[in-house]
């Protein structure tokens, strides 16, 4: 959006802090430059395990204090923009009210589908949605869920995620496997995501275990790694490999090295991994949840599996492996999901919101 020349932005991405806790965040710098954009990381107080109810208020205080320290007054901005509804969207509603600026909140998936089931969080998310001038959902399914929670449906706009074709594109499978040190010419199934129950990696392991000679590469981190390792060792010894999170530039080699991506999630918003895999020329087998059916039309290089059954998943994976289209044909499907159209629509939404509130004065979204 910044490269379009229509938008400028100040980015503040606060991280949680509590004495002796959140070690994974301790090495995050106070400020850094990401893709040429300065990003600040103030800390906000978060009590581990029990602080979720107060999290939006603590986050809002940290954001406002950071703006004050940086000398950034409200008249520098035209709007406040937040991604992920809780705590970020609720905190942003507090910030927008304090600065008397219009507000845009984007929902991503689990913020609505999972956190939205918690009564205390749902109440605050609905209040924040009522405060916002515009709401964004990454899929029509997510927009419907937002409406069902009581968010104003006339303010919800569906703006899907895109895929960056400059990052995700086909690479020689042999080259990709060599780069990742994946041995052999056999079949590799790929799973990418947080190692949490909702992603269904246990089902993917059980399915791959039923495919003779197939191996599984899982890229991601999370609390279930130990139990997933134990499951893999028990039913598919030596055939499942785990890797930590990768940068996007490195992740493209994981897609290109694999014969098929498996996504057996219980819930999703708009799973970027599906588009990234297809852009890299690798077909997909996925559960038809959230925005997945909106991504995978009838001509998609993909299969969807309704059943949460290892035999059904093994059969679908086997079918895709036996009938896989060429990487070039798979990649061609992703071309319809490039970012340009989304960027134009997103910029137009900001301009409408700001135009309805006040004339543009060469300020910028926060």
N, C-alpha and C positions, 0 to 999 in steps of 0.2 A: 504493500500500500504506500509506503514512503517513497519507493522508487517511481510510483505513478505521478508524483508531484502534487497530488491532491490532498495529501495528509502528511502532517508531521506529528511526532509523538514523543512524550516523555514517559519512559517505562520505569515503573517501580515494582519490583518483585520481592516482597518481604518474605523472610524465612522465620520459622519458629525458634524460640530460645527458652531454655530453662536450665538452671545450674546442673551440670552433669548429664544432661539429656540431649537428645537430637544430635548425636555425634555425626550423623551423616551430613548435617548442615554446617558443621563447625568450620570446614575449610572453604565455605562459600565466601568470596571476598565482599567487602562493603560496596564495591562498585567494580564493574567490568564492562568491556565492550564486546557485544555479540553481533556479528555480521555488520560491523560498522556503527551499531547503535549503542549509545551509552545506557547501561542498566544499573540501577541502584538496588541494593539488598539490605534495607533496614531490618532489624530484629524486632519481633513482637513476642511478648510473654505468653507462653502456652504451657499450662500444667499438663504433663503427660497423662494420657488415659482418661482424664475426667474434665478436661478443660474445653470440650467441644462447644458447650453452650455459650461460653464467654469469648470464644475464639474470634467471631466477627468484630466485637467491640475492641478487643486488644489489637487486632489487625488494623482497624480504622484509626485508632490512636497513633499507631506507628506510622501509618501513611501520612496523616496530617502533620505529625511532628517532623517527618522527613521533608515534606514540602516546605515547612517553615524554616528548617535548618538550611535548606538549599536556597532560600529566598525566592521561592516560586509562589507568587500570589495568584489568586483566583483569576485575575484579569489576563493571565498568560494563556488561559485555556478556554476552549469552546465547549468541551464535553468531558465526561468521565466514562471510561470504557472498562468493563470487567469481564473476565472469562472464568467460567466455573461458578455456579450459583452460590455454593456455600463452602467456606465462609466468604469467598472473595466478592460475590455479588452483593451479599448483605452488607459487608464492610464498605463497598463502593457506594451503596445507597447512603450510608452515613456521611461519607466523604462528599458526595455530590450535594447533599443537603447543607453541609457546613460551608461549602464553597458556592452554593446557589447556582449550580451548573446542571444542565441536562445529563441524563444517565442512559447508557446502553449496557445491557447485560446479555452475555452469551451463555447458553447452556450447552453442556458437552456430552452428557450421558448419565454416568453414575451419580452426578450431583442431583439429577432429577429422579432417576430410576431407583437409586438406593437411598441416598440421604433424604430424598423426598418422602420416604416412608416413615421418617422419624417426626413425630408430631411437633416437637419444639422447633426443629429446623424448618419444617414445612411452613409453619406460621410465619417465620421471619423471612423465608424466601418469597412467600406470596406478598407480604408487605413491601419487600424490596421491588418486586415486579410491578406493584401498583405505583411505586414511586418513579419507576423508569419510564422514559419516553418511548423506548423501543426494546424489544426482546428478540434474541436470535436463537434459533434452534438449528442444529446441524442436519436434522432429518425431519421428514413429515411425521414419522412415528414419535419422535421426541416432542415435536410441537403439540401433538394430540395429548401426550402425557402431561405437558405443562398446563394445557387448558383444563385437564381433568383435576389438577391440583388446585385450581381456582385462579390461575394467572390469567390476566386479560388477553383473550385470544385475538382481539383486534390489534394488539401491539406486537404479535409474534410474527416474525418473518423467517422463512426457511432459507438459510444460506449454507450450503454444504461446504465441507472441507474440500480442498483440491489436492493435487499431487504435483510436486515440483519435478518436471521432466528433465531439468538440468542436473538433478541429483539422482533420480531413479530412472534407470534405463538398462536395457539388456547388456550383460557382460558375458563373455565366454564362460561356460560352466566350469571347464577345466581350469581356467585362470582364477575364477572365484574360489574354487575348492583349494587350489594351491595357496592362495592368499590366506585363507582361513585354516589351512593345515588340516583339511578334511581328507581322510585317506580313502583311496579306492574309487572305482567307477560305478559303484552300486547306487541304489535308490536312497535319497535323503528326503525326509519329510521335515518341514520347518514349522515351529511354533514361536510366535513373538508376542510378548506381553508381560505384564506384572504376574508374578507367581502367586496368585490369589485364587480362591475357590471359584469366583465368577468366570474365570477364563477357561475352566474345564480342561486343564492340561492333564489331569489324571485320566480322563476319557481318551485323550489323544495318545497317551502312552499305552493304554490298554489296546487301542485300535492298531497301533503300529506293531505291537507285540504279536498280533495275529497275521502280519504280512511277512512271509518268509524272506529273510535277507534285507528287509528295509531297516533303515536307521532313522533316528529322530534327533534333530538339533533344536534345542529350546534356548531362545535368547531372552533374557529378562532376569529380574531380581525380585525377591519378596519372601514373605515368611513361610511359604510352603516348599521352599527348595529342598530342605532336608527330607520331608515326607515324600516328595516326588522322586528324589534320588533313591530312596528306599524302595518305592514301588517299582521303579525302573530296574533296579538291581534284582528284584525278586522275579519279575516276569519277562524282562528283556535284557538280561545281563550283557554289558558291553555294547549295547546298541543305542543307548541314549546319551547324548552329550549336552552339557549345560554350559552356556556362555553368559557372562555378565552383559548388562546393557551396552549397546554400541551407539556410536554417533551415526547420524543418517548416512554420511558418506561411507562408513564401514558397513552399515546394515544392508546397503544395496548388494554387497557381495554375498551376504547370507541368503538373500532372496535368489540371486542369480545362481548360487551353488546348489540350490534345492530343486527337486522335481515338482514339488507341490507344497503349498502353504495350507496348514490346517488351523481353523479357528472355531473350536467347539464351545464358544462362550455361552453363558446363561443369559447375559444381557450386554448390550452395546448401545452406544449412541451412533456415531458414524465412524467405524473402525478404519483408521488410516492405513493399517497394515494390509488390508485387502487391496486398496488402490496401489500402494507401494509395491506389493508383490506383482500385481498385474503389470504395472509400468516397467518392472524389471524382467518381464517375460515369463513369469512363473504363475501357473494357474492355481486356483483356490478351491478348497472344499470348506464350507462354513455353515454354521448354524444360522437359520433365517431369523435372526433377532435384531431389534432396533432398526437401524438404517441399512442393514445388509441387503434386504430385498430391493431397496431403492438403488443400491450400487449395482447389483448383479441382475441385469435384465435377462431376457430369454436368450440373447445372443452372447452372453458373457462366457469367458473361458473359465467356467466354474460350475460346481455342483453345490446344492444346499441339502443338508441332512436334518430333518425334523427330529428324528429319534435320538434319545440320549443313550445310545446302546453301542457298545464296542464293535459288535458284529456289523451293524449298519454303517458305522464310520469306516471300518476296514474295507467293506465292500465299495463304498464311495471313493475312498482313496485309491483302491485297486483299479476301479473303473477309470478314474482320471489319469492314473499312471499309464494305463494301457492305451488311452485315447487322447493323450496330451497334444494340443495344437502346438505349432512352432512358436518359439519365443517372440518372433516378429509379429505373428498374428495376435498373440496375447497382448503384447505391448500396444498394438493398434487400438484395442478396446479402451485403454486408459486415456487416449488422446482427448476424449470427450470430457475428461475431468480435470483439465488443466486449470491453473489458478486465475487466468485473466478475467473470465466472466465473473467469478466470485469477487475479485478485487474491485471491479467496477461497481457491482451491486452494493458491496460493503461501503465504499466511499460515498455512493449516492445516499445510502441510509444515514450516514453521519451528517451529510449536507442537509438532508431533510430535517433531521432532529435539531440541528443547530439553527437552520433557517426558521423553523417554527418557534424557536425560543428567542433568538436575537440575531441581528445581522453578523456575518463573519467579520472579525476584526484582526485578521492575521494572527490569531491565537492557534492553539493546537490541542488535540485530545490528550488526556492524561491516561 
